[in-house]
Amino acid sequence: MPHSLVTVYTVSGQVEANIIKSMLEAAGIPVMVVQEGAGRAYGLTVGPMGKADILVPEQYAEAARKLLDEMDRGELSGGADDAATPLP
């Protein structure tokens, strides 16, 4: 039986959608990105055709929203950038 998908986030354009998708997938959350066909074909990033919805299976929605909230607040950590030594 297929799982019900829910929209957990909406972004402007495919590039931002792919970044969010990668972040959620790295956390083990399956993701689907849905964008209006014309918007995707023409690379639109503004207006209704530029919006892309981030969908996850219903049972992952709470975890996905938590990560997205942390991202919005700038609280995500633990990535490769954290270990990088700043240049002088």
Secondary structure, DSSP 4 states (H G I P E B T S, - for coil): -PPPEEEEEEEESHHHHHHHHHHHHHTT---EEEE-HHHHHHT--SSGGGEEEEEEEGGGHHHHHHHHHHHHTT----SHHHHPPPP-
